[in-house]
Amino acid sequence: MNRYQAASRPIVAQGESANDILWITYRWMSVGLGITGLVAWLVSQSPAALELVVGNRIVFYGLLIAQLGIVIAFNPVAARASAAVAGAMFFVYAALTGLTFSVLFLLYTSSSIASTFLITGGAFAGLSVFGAVTQRDLSGVGRFAIFALIGLILASVVNIFLASSAILWITTFAGVAIFAALTAYDTQKLKALYAAGAGGNLALSGALMLYLDFVNMFLFMLRLFGRRK
């Protein structure tokens, strides 16, 4: 999937600087995270909703497939659609993620989820600022992280069958490092595209990309810092 495909309809005003548009991207991402957290918490407070979402495998895996479908389709659709349509897709994805994330409240204490979210938020902010201000070209770091991510996915699939605790912890630390690198790289790439005048729904595409960096880093850090029930 083209991670940086520009769309034809502008979502930001002409003349805004790359930093201004980057802040718009952060705001979209923050709203998406807020929707995810709120939906996850609300579902976790309802036994009936939990039974429907978590207790029904067809529903749960259907939600996962729907999330994957939106991620794959997002950039091609955003390239042709209005900002309203792209924004609606982003918020639907955030809500679907919240539904599946409700299972986290069954596995971990609410306090450890909250503290891990704050830790992830601090790390993400620092990495994103670094990506935005550094003069070093992070393209090599980004390419390495993407290839490492492919290896991480393969190792995680293999470990479903092996159930090795050693592989689990190796993939956990690797996951944190990979998404930390991607956060800095993606921020730098987005800023460069904004500065080059790439218009359209790039702010929303960037928001989804950084949102994915954040939630994946959060999930791996939850393995490290989360306190299981």
Contacts in CASP RR format, 6 or more apart in sequence:
PFRMAT RR
TARGET T0000
AUTHOR 0000-0000-0000
METHOD contacts of the structure
MODEL  1
MNRYQAASRPIVAQGESANDILWITYRWMSVGLGITGLVAWLVSQSPAAL
ELVVGNRIVFYGLLIAQLGIVIAFNPVAARASAAVAGAMFFVYAALTGLT
FSVLFLLYTSSSIASTFLITGGAFAGLSVFGAVTQRDLSGVGRFAIFALI
GLILASVVNIFLASSAILWITTFAGVAIFAALTAYDTQKLKALYAAGAGG
NLALSGALMLYLDFVNMFLFMLRLFGRRK
1 71 0 8 1.000
1 72 0 8 1.000
1 75 0 8 1.000
2 75 0 8 1.000
3 75 0 8 1.000
3 186 0 8 1.000
3 205 0 8 1.000
3 209 0 8 1.000
4 189 0 8 1.000
4 190 0 8 1.000
4 193 0 8 1.000
4 198 0 8 1.000
4 202 0 8 1.000
4 205 0 8 1.000
4 206 0 8 1.000
5 75 0 8 1.000
5 76 0 8 1.000
5 78 0 8 1.000
5 79 0 8 1.000
5 205 0 8 1.000
6 79 0 8 1.000
6 193 0 8 1.000
6 198 0 8 1.000
6 199 0 8 1.000
6 200 0 8 1.000
6 201 0 8 1.000
6 202 0 8 1.000
7 78 0 8 1.000
7 79 0 8 1.000
7 80 0 8 1.000
7 81 0 8 1.000
7 86 0 8 1.000
7 199 0 8 1.000
7 200 0 8 1.000
7 201 0 8 1.000
7 202 0 8 1.000
7 205 0 8 1.000
8 79 0 8 1.000
8 80 0 8 1.000
8 200 0 8 1.000
9 81 0 8 1.000
9 82 0 8 1.000
9 83 0 8 1.000
9 200 0 8 1.000
9 201 0 8 1.000
10 199 0 8 1.000
10 200 0 8 1.000
11 24 0 8 1.000
11 83 0 8 1.000
11 86 0 8 1.000
11 199 0 8 1.000
11 200 0 8 1.000
11 201 0 8 1.000
11 202 0 8 1.000
11 203 0 8 1.000
11 204 0 8 1.000
12 20 0 8 1.000
12 21 0 8 1.000
12 24 0 8 1.000
12 199 0 8 1.000
12 200 0 8 1.000
12 203 0 8 1.000
16 24 0 8 1.000
17 194 0 8 1.000
18 191 0 8 1.000
18 192 0 8 1.000
18 194 0 8 1.000
18 195 0 8 1.000
19 132 0 8 1.000
19 191 0 8 1.000
21 194 0 8 1.000
21 202 0 8 1.000
21 203 0 8 1.000
22 132 0 8 1.000
22 187 0 8 1.000
22 190 0 8 1.000
22 191 0 8 1.000
22 194 0 8 1.000
24 203 0 8 1.000
25 190 0 8 1.000
25 203 0 8 1.000
25 204 0 8 1.000
25 206 0 8 1.000
25 207 0 8 1.000
25 210 0 8 1.000
26 128 0 8 1.000
26 207 0 8 1.000
26 210 0 8 1.000
28 87 0 8 1.000
28 90 0 8 1.000
28 203 0 8 1.000
28 204 0 8 1.000
28 206 0 8 1.000
28 207 0 8 1.000
29 206 0 8 1.000
29 207 0 8 1.000
29 208 0 8 1.000
29 210 0 8 1.000
29 211 0 8 1.000
29 214 0 8 1.000
31 91 0 8 1.000
31 94 0 8 1.000
32 90 0 8 1.000
32 91 0 8 1.000
32 94 0 8 1.000
32 207 0 8 1.000
32 211 0 8 1.000
33 94 0 8 1.000
33 211 0 8 1.000
33 214 0 8 1.000
33 215 0 8 1.000
34 94 0 8 1.000
35 91 0 8 1.000
35 94 0 8 1.000
35 95 0 8 1.000
35 98 0 8 1.000
36 94 0 8 1.000
36 95 0 8 1.000
36 97 0 8 1.000
36 98 0 8 1.000
36 101 0 8 1.000
36 215 0 8 1.000
37 98 0 8 1.000
37 101 0 8 1.000
39 94 0 8 1.000
39 95 0 8 1.000
39 97 0 8 1.000
39 98 0 8 1.000
39 99 0 8 1.000
39 101 0 8 1.000
39 102 0 8 1.000
40 98 0 8 1.000
40 99 0 8 1.000
40 101 0 8 1.000
40 102 0 8 1.000
40 104 0 8 1.000
40 105 0 8 1.000
41 102 0 8 1.000
41 105 0 8 1.000
42 49 0 8 1.000
43 49 0 8 1.000
43 50 0 8 1.000
43 53 0 8 1.000
43 98 0 8 1.000
43 99 0 8 1.000
43 102 0 8 1.000
44 50 0 8 1.000
44 102 0 8 1.000
44 105 0 8 1.000
44 106 0 8 1.000
49 102 0 8 1.000
50 102 0 8 1.000
50 106 0 8 1.000
52 59 0 8 1.000
53 59 0 8 1.000
53 60 0 8 1.000
53 63 0 8 1.000
53 99 0 8 1.000
53 100 0 8 1.000
53 102 0 8 1.000
53 103 0 8 1.000
54 60 0 8 1.000
54 102 0 8 1.000
54 103 0 8 1.000
54 106 0 8 1.000
60 100 0 8 1.000
60 103 0 8 1.000
63 96 0 8 1.000
63 99 0 8 1.000
63 100 0 8 1.000
64 100 0 8 1.000
66 96 0 8 1.000
67 93 0 8 1.000
67 96 0 8 1.000
67 97 0 8 1.000
67 100 0 8 1.000
70 89 0 8 1.000
70 92 0 8 1.000
70 93 0 8 1.000
70 96 0 8 1.000
71 93 0 8 1.000
71 208 0 8 1.000
71 212 0 8 1.000
73 89 0 8 1.000
74 86 0 8 1.000
74 89 0 8 1.000
74 90 0 8 1.000
74 93 0 8 1.000
74 205 0 8 1.000
74 208 0 8 1.000
75 205 0 8 1.000
77 85 0 8 1.000
77 86 0 8 1.000
77 89 0 8 1.000
78 85 0 8 1.000
78 86 0 8 1.000
78 89 0 8 1.000
78 201 0 8 1.000
78 204 0 8 1.000
78 205 0 8 1.000
79 201 0 8 1.000
81 201 0 8 1.000
83 200 0 8 1.000
83 201 0 8 1.000
83 204 0 8 1.000
86 201 0 8 1.000
86 204 0 8 1.000
86 205 0 8 1.000
87 204 0 8 1.000
90 204 0 8 1.000
90 207 0 8 1.000
90 208 0 8 1.000
90 211 0 8 1.000
93 208 0 8 1.000
94 211 0 8 1.000
97 215 0 8 1.000
104 113 0 8 1.000
104 222 0 8 1.000
105 113 0 8 1.000
106 229 0 8 1.000
107 228 0 8 1.000
107 229 0 8 1.000
108 222 0 8 1.000
108 226 0 8 1.000
108 227 0 8 1.000
108 228 0 8 1.000
108 229 0 8 1.000
109 226 0 8 1.000
109 227 0 8 1.000
109 228 0 8 1.000
109 229 0 8 1.000
111 227 0 8 1.000
112 222 0 8 1.000
112 225 0 8 1.000
112 226 0 8 1.000
112 227 0 8 1.000
113 222 0 8 1.000
113 226 0 8 1.000
115 225 0 8 1.000
115 226 0 8 1.000
116 218 0 8 1.000
116 221 0 8 1.000
116 222 0 8 1.000
116 225 0 8 1.000
116 226 0 8 1.000
117 218 0 8 1.000
119 221 0 8 1.000
119 225 0 8 1.000
120 214 0 8 1.000
120 217 0 8 1.000
120 218 0 8 1.000
120 221 0 8 1.000
121 214 0 8 1.000
121 218 0 8 1.000
123 180 0 8 1.000
123 217 0 8 1.000
123 221 0 8 1.000
124 183 0 8 1.000
124 213 0 8 1.000
124 214 0 8 1.000
124 217 0 8 1.000
127 180 0 8 1.000
127 183 0 8 1.000
127 184 0 8 1.000
127 187 0 8 1.000
128 183 0 8 1.000
128 184 0 8 1.000
128 187 0 8 1.000
128 210 0 8 1.000
130 184 0 8 1.000
130 187 0 8 1.000
131 138 0 8 1.000
131 183 0 8 1.000
131 184 0 8 1.000
131 185 0 8 1.000
131 187 0 8 1.000
131 188 0 8 1.000
131 191 0 8 1.000
132 187 0 8 1.000
132 188 0 8 1.000
132 191 0 8 1.000
134 184 0 8 1.000
134 188 0 8 1.000
138 184 0 8 1.000
138 185 0 8 1.000
138 188 0 8 1.000
138 189 0 8 1.000
139 185 0 8 1.000
141 181 0 8 1.000
141 184 0 8 1.000
141 185 0 8 1.000
142 181 0 8 1.000
142 182 0 8 1.000
142 185 0 8 1.000
144 181 0 8 1.000
145 178 0 8 1.000
145 179 0 8 1.000
145 181 0 8 1.000
145 182 0 8 1.000
145 185 0 8 1.000
146 182 0 8 1.000
148 174 0 8 1.000
148 178 0 8 1.000
149 178 0 8 1.000
149 182 0 8 1.000
152 171 0 8 1.000
152 174 0 8 1.000
152 175 0 8 1.000
152 178 0 8 1.000
155 167 0 8 1.000
155 170 0 8 1.000
155 171 0 8 1.000
155 174 0 8 1.000
156 171 0 8 1.000
158 167 0 8 1.000
159 167 0 8 1.000
159 168 0 8 1.000
159 171 0 8 1.000
168 223 0 8 1.000
172 220 0 8 1.000
172 223 0 8 1.000
172 224 0 8 1.000
173 224 0 8 1.000
175 216 0 8 1.000
175 217 0 8 1.000
175 220 0 8 1.000
176 217 0 8 1.000
176 220 0 8 1.000
176 221 0 8 1.000
176 224 0 8 1.000
179 213 0 8 1.000
179 216 0 8 1.000
179 217 0 8 1.000
179 220 0 8 1.000
180 217 0 8 1.000
182 213 0 8 1.000
183 210 0 8 1.000
183 213 0 8 1.000
183 214 0 8 1.000
183 217 0 8 1.000
186 206 0 8 1.000
186 209 0 8 1.000
186 210 0 8 1.000
186 213 0 8 1.000
187 210 0 8 1.000
190 202 0 8 1.000
190 206 0 8 1.000
190 209 0 8 1.000
190 210 0 8 1.000
193 202 0 8 1.000
194 202 0 8 1.000
END
